[in-house]
Amino acid sequence: MKFTSISPANIDELCMAFETCLARHDIAFKYVDMREEDGIISFLFCNDPEEARSVELESSRFIGLEMDYIAKEILEPILPRLKEYANTENHRFGSFF
């Protein structure tokens, strides 16, 4: 599916693509969300809400691209840091998965 507009439905689909990309690499967080504000999409992830992290991207750059491609391009370069963060969070608070 392509990211065709900055709409709640497309934001939800993109969030699912991000979660799927993480799952393919055995990375999981207790809480994930995606929000859009003023053309900036924030992908939020954490196991403890007080320790939330986010990845931000300019939404207009991705219109017309496949959702899975967007997730791969954004997340793959930072997968080692995401995996380390997920593992640190799981060890600190006990495994949620």
Buried (B, 14 or more C-beta within 10 A) or exposed (E): EBBBEBEEEBBEBBBBBBBEBBEEBEBBBBEBBBEBEEEEBEBBBBBEEEEBEEBEBEBEEBEEEEBBEBBBEBBEEEBEEBBEBBEEBBEEEEEEE
